[in-house]
């Protein structure tokens, strides 16, 4: 069984996003950006509609949705990285009709999970990583944790029912444990 890991290097995260921009794939850049910044499962990301992020006057502050897997409601703050990626997508792809799904494939339906996997995995391979949409969900938690966010808050963000699930998401390795031991000298 393959174990999905987070992208641990911020440089690799930036290279991944740049891959899509250099190719003019603004929808796919937005897909990756939303996955990285929302901590949502890919099934929820693909169901996002324009009305989730826009009101009649501009950006909403939060994406509010009920998660498909858990049935729990969550509010996701729309940060500047998501806003910037949306603006690039709208500007460069001539998106005028902001109704329906954001990540449209054929027939005005969202792209499939398989297609999302292919898009994300291809970007990962271009920078030497074997990643999936779930890697991006874990990447959010890993970097939040490295920036000092308490794991209990990440557990709440992820809507995990058990803390051991959140611990696995953080991708804590020996190097991370060593850093703690090096920094604590009592």
N, C-alpha and C positions, 0 to 999 in steps of 0.2 A: 504494500500500500504506500502510495506517495504521501509525504507529509508536506503540506503547504507552509512555506515560511514567508515572513515579511521581508520586504526590501529594506535592508538595514542601512544602506548608504544613501544619504540625501543626494549626493551626486548622481547616483543611479536613478533615483526618483526623477530628478531634473532631466537626465538623459532620456528617460522613457517618455516624458511629456514632450521633449524637443523632437523626438523621432516622428511623432504625428504632425507636429507643426511644420517640420521640414518637408514632409510629404503632402502638405496641404489637406490633411485629414482632420479637419476641425471638429467634426462630430465625434470621432474616435478620441481626439485630445480631450474633449469635454467629458466623454465617458470615463476615461482614466482619471481625470481631475475630480469628477464627482465621486467615483469609487474611493479615491485616496482621501478625500476630505469629508466624507459623510459617514463612513463606517457602516454603510448599508450593504446588505447582501445584494448580489447581482440581480436576483429576481425582483427585488424592490426598485433598484435603480432603473431597470429596463421598463418598469411600469410608470415611471415619472412622466407627468404631462406638464405642458407649459403653465397651466393654471396653478401648479404646485409652487412655481417660483416667481410668477408674475401676477400682479393685480393690474387693474386698469391703468395705474400710474407708473409702474416700474417694478423693481424687485421687491418681493416680500422679504421679511427678515428671516423666516423659517420655512422649511419644507415640513409640512405636517402630513403624516400618513400612518396607516395601520400596516404593520409588517405582515407579510404573507405567512411566514413560517410560524411566528409566535402569536399572531393575532393581537399583539400589543401596539398601542398607539405611541408614536414617537415624534418629537419635534427636532429637526436638524437645522442648526444655524447655517445660513447661507453666507459663507465667508468670502473674502475678496478674491481668493483663487478661483472659486466657482464662478463668481460674477464675471471675472476677467475672461474665463474660458467660454462662458455663455456669450459674452459680447463678441469675442472672436468668431465664434460659430455663426451667430446671427449676421454679423457684418460680412464675413468672407463667403458664406454660403447663400446669401440673399434670402434669409428666412424672414418672410413678412407675416405669414400666417402663424400666430403663436397660439394655436389650438391643437389639440391632439397630443400625441406622444412626442417626447423630445428626441429619443433615439430611434428614429423611424427607419425601417427596412423597406420591404416591399408591401404594397397594398395598404399604406398608412398604418401598418401595425409595427409594434416595436421589433427591433432585431431580436433574434433568439439568444438563449443562453449559450448555445454552441457557437454562434457567430461572435458573441462577446468574448468568449474564451479564445477564439482564433485571433481576434483583433489584439487582445491583451498579450497573448502568448507570442505573437509575431513581434510585437514591440519589445517584449522582454528578450527574445532571442537575438534581436538586433544589438542589444547591449550585453549579451552574454549571460542572461538570466532565464531560468525556466520558471515562469510565473503564470498565475491564473487570476481570474477576478477575485478569488478568495485571498490571494496574496496581498491584494491592494487593501482589502478590509483589515487584514492583520497588520499591514504597514501603518495604517492610521494609529492603531493601538500601540504598536511598538514605539513609534516616534512620540506619541503623547506621553507614554510612560517614561521615555528617556528625557523628556522635557519636564518631568516632575509631577505629572498628573497621577494622583493616587489610583491604584488598581481598582479600588472599590467604585470609583466614578466611571472607569472604563467598563466595569461590569454592568453598570446601569446604562451606559451609552449603548453597549452591545445587546442589552436586554437578555443577558445570560442568566440562567436560573441557578447556576453553581459557579463558585469562584474558581474551581479547578479548570473550567473551560476557559475563562479569561486568562489564567496563567499560561495556558498552552498558546493562546493567541499572541501573547507578548513575545514569544520566541526567545525567552531568556536562555542564554548559553553561558558556558564557563567564563568566557571573556567578560560578560556582564557581572558575574559574581566576583571575578577577580578585581574589577574596578572598585567594587564596594570595599573589599578587603584592603585594597591599596589606599583608599581614601579615609578609612577609619583607623586612626592610631590613637588609642586611649592610654 
